[in-house]
Amino acid sequence: MTTAPIEDVAVNLGARSYTVRVGRGLIARAGAEIAPLLRRPRVAVVTEETVAACQLDRLRAGLSADGITSEVLILPAGEGTKSWPYLQQTVEWLLEQKVERGDIVIALGGGVIGDLVGFAAAVLRRGVRFVQIPTSLLAQVDSSVGGKTGINSPRGKNLIGAFHQPALVLADIDALDSLPGRDFLAGYGEVVKYGLLGDAGFFDWLDTNAPAMAAGDKALRQQAVRHAVRMKADIVERDETEQGDRALLNLGHTFGHALEAATGFSDRLLHGEGVAIGCLLAFDLSARLGLCSQEAPERVAEHLARMGMKRRLSDIPGDLPGRDALIALMAQDKKVQDGTMRFILARGIGESFVTADVPKAALEALLDEALAL
């Protein structure tokens, strides 16, 4: 089988434009990819322990092949790293390395590292450039693209941050080989979201091809990543700072982020798992409000079940807080305006929209039922 060529997706944002490169072998040739951006042949790399064990040697060799030296900071793995202490550690380390505005910081890892390092780059010297090298499926299709950076607060997820676009994104399909099955499926929660929010044809394609993707088909993985990135880029180009259309990308996130907070941002619930559960809750709520047929959430549930994914609150290990506590966590969501929660709901698969018109009684009934299952 021939290897698919590397594909480029342009994110057109004027002076902040950049390219997302999608394909195999990009980490091994990172030096050639990054060299044109450099004013001097050195970079600072921030990664985490699990990713470092799998990818760091390959990255450093790829940089060295083009005469680029690298200093590396390795942080702990896990959502807890997206916090004030590790932001401070990262910024102080970058200052210690004498990183200048003209230098490049590399974020090597999943969404946690990409978000944290992007935020550190945004505040360091009032903004230095950074390159995203996402190593998880979730990061490749979502968090590495669009410039959202930040950390979590005990009060909620991603409540502290900045918009800071990367200078380049290298989405190496080969990096997905080292992902545990659970992490791949969690990332798939963000992939299927794109079909649910705005492309019924993509959902149909996933319904046919996703099992083979999960089993390791790299050509299908590349096709799915490229398509998801193109969809996100199109939305980001229309609405870079989430004043309108970009909120659609948060389908499933209002519920999902509340569930992540309720589980202490622990490995009880991975981000993509929360998104998948949240997407199904959003479709259930839409059907309850008469916005879509009951067939739509049934089809979503069937697809998630066939992929072996978490889809119900009962799939989350351990106890969850009650309905009112979950609603209070949802009220911390970044999409809240003038104290009113906004939801991404659906008129059908591929037909999502943003609304604040959700009766509290309907939300309470939905959560009561979900918690009782």
Protein Blocks (a to p, Z undefined) as FASTA:
>chain_A
ZZdddddddddehjlgccddddehklmmmmmmmmmmpcbdcddddddfklmmmmmmmmmm
mmmmnopacddddddedjklmcfklmmmmmmmmmmnopafklccddeddfklmmmmmmmm
mmggoiaadddddfbfklmmmmmgooiacdddfkbghkaccddddfbdcddfklmmmpcf
klmmmmmmmmmmmmmmmomklmmmmmmmmmmmmnopaklmmmmmmmmmmmmmmmmmmomn
opmmmmmmmgoklmmmmmmmmnoopakbcfklmmmmmmmmmmmmmmmnopacfklmmmmm
mmmmmnopafbfklpgcjdddfklmmmmmmmpmkbgghiacddddfbehiacddfbdcfk
lmmmmmmmmmmZZ
